[in-house]
Amino acid sequence: MKQEPVPVFHERTMEGLNAARKRGRLGGRPKIPKDDVEAALKMYDSKSFTLAEIEMRTGVKRPTLYLYLNRRKNGEL
């Protein structure tokens, strides 16, 4: 395979991404429904549920729950 300068790779990548967007493909990870996050935060605040129970009932994983707890603590939510 012939190596090409980095700008050419970048241009081709951007062309591909733009073509995908035109076809309706956005890429990236799917967002977690806001209702699920709010339910997980309520369950956490109630101190009646374990983290495993919260994850099982809402589908919000432990690291994601901690991410949203930190965001709330920092006033980002």
C-alpha positions as CSV (number, residue, x, y, z in Angstrom):
1,M,0.0,0.0,0.0
2,K,1.3,3.4,-1.0
3,Q,1.7,5.8,1.9
4,E,0.1,9.2,1.2
5,P,0.6,12.4,3.1
6,V,-1.6,12.9,6.2
7,P,-3.6,15.8,4.7
8,V,-4.9,13.4,1.9
9,F,-6.0,10.9,4.5
10,H,-7.8,13.7,6.4
11,E,-9.5,15.0,3.2
12,R,-10.7,11.5,2.2
13,T,-11.9,10.8,5.8
14,M,-13.9,14.1,5.9
15,E,-15.4,13.4,2.4
16,G,-16.5,10.0,3.6
17,L,-18.0,11.4,6.8
18,N,-19.8,14.1,4.8
19,A,-21.2,11.6,2.4
20,A,-22.5,9.5,5.3
21,R,-24.2,12.5,6.8
22,K,-25.9,13.2,3.5
23,R,-27.3,9.6,3.7
24,G,-28.6,10.2,7.2
25,R,-25.8,8.5,9.1
26,L,-24.6,10.5,12.1
27,G,-22.1,8.2,13.8
28,G,-21.0,8.2,17.4
29,R,-22.5,6.5,20.3
30,P,-26.2,6.5,20.8
31,K,-27.4,8.8,23.6
32,I,-28.9,7.4,26.7
33,P,-32.6,8.4,27.1
34,K,-32.9,11.3,29.5
35,D,-35.8,9.5,31.3
36,D,-33.5,6.6,32.0
37,V,-30.8,8.8,33.5
38,E,-33.3,10.8,35.6
39,A,-34.8,7.5,36.9
40,A,-31.3,6.2,37.7
41,L,-30.4,9.4,39.6
42,K,-33.7,9.3,41.6
43,M,-33.0,5.7,42.5
44,Y,-29.5,6.6,43.6
45,D,-30.7,9.5,45.7
46,S,-33.3,7.3,47.4
47,K,-30.5,5.1,48.8
48,S,-32.9,2.2,48.6
49,F,-31.2,0.5,45.6
50,T,-27.8,-0.9,44.9
51,L,-25.8,0.2,41.9
52,A,-26.4,-3.3,40.4
53,E,-30.2,-2.9,40.8
54,I,-30.1,0.6,39.3
55,E,-28.2,-0.7,36.3
56,M,-30.5,-3.7,35.9
57,R,-33.7,-1.7,36.1
58,T,-32.7,1.4,34.0
59,G,-29.9,0.1,31.8
60,V,-27.7,3.0,32.9
61,K,-24.3,1.5,33.6
62,R,-22.3,2.4,36.7
63,P,-19.6,4.6,35.0
64,T,-22.4,6.5,33.2
65,L,-24.3,7.0,36.4
66,Y,-21.1,8.4,38.1
67,L,-20.6,10.6,35.1
68,Y,-24.0,12.2,35.5
69,L,-23.6,12.4,39.3
70,N,-20.4,14.4,38.7
71,R,-22.1,16.6,36.1
72,R,-24.9,17.3,38.5
73,K,-22.5,18.1,41.3
74,N,-20.6,20.5,39.1
75,G,-23.9,22.2,38.0
76,E,-23.7,21.0,34.5
77,L,-27.1,19.3,34.6
